């Protein structure tokens, strides 16, 4: 059952980002590998939470996604948010 659920998660990610031609694995990162950033990252996580019934009230978007591009921005390093972490969130019902 977990394999089917992970497949559904990966398909959801593919559909949301419109990318069907690259390999997505457990270690694929939303920001660094798939280019999901800023408001797109926020939108994807909110929809993920709704689709997979995951609590995100404690999720800090700026920890995992860079802000929208700006010439005035000084970006700080972000943490990795990969497929495995999203899958853990689905299993636990909470993403932090």
Beta strands, then each sheet from edge to edge (+ up, - down):
end
